[in-house]
Amino acid sequence: MVMKTVGIAELKAHLSEHLQAVRRGETLTVLDRREPIARIVPLHETAGGLVVRPPRGALHDIPLPGPTRSGRDADVVDDLMAERRERL
């Protein structure tokens, strides 16, 4: 396994090339100011074998939440803060 390090700016600037290297089997360690923060590995090397399932339906089929507790014109932040106070 070949492991290479890459800084965030370099990764952003040349993302396509780095992803091609991952496709070829390389592992990238992402650095933030020389500190390792992430690793990009080829999909076949991930533990547990990631399984991608087809969607169960279309996005527009997901039901939207109902109106806020205070009514349609209420401030969502106020409702959130009230809910948090109730949990305490």
C-alpha angles and dihedrals in degrees: 000000000000114000122195131179124224133180122234095249092050091047092051093046095049104023096141093054093047092050090051088055089052090051088055089056103267122137118220124208110203116218129203107197091336092310115117109237106160145009127218111203133178110269093242090060097055116116115254093014111264111245118206111204125198114253118270092223145335122300091242089060093067109103116240120233117261126253120299118268091254097049137264098302094047123119110255091211091056090052091049092050091048091051091050092050089053091055093055 
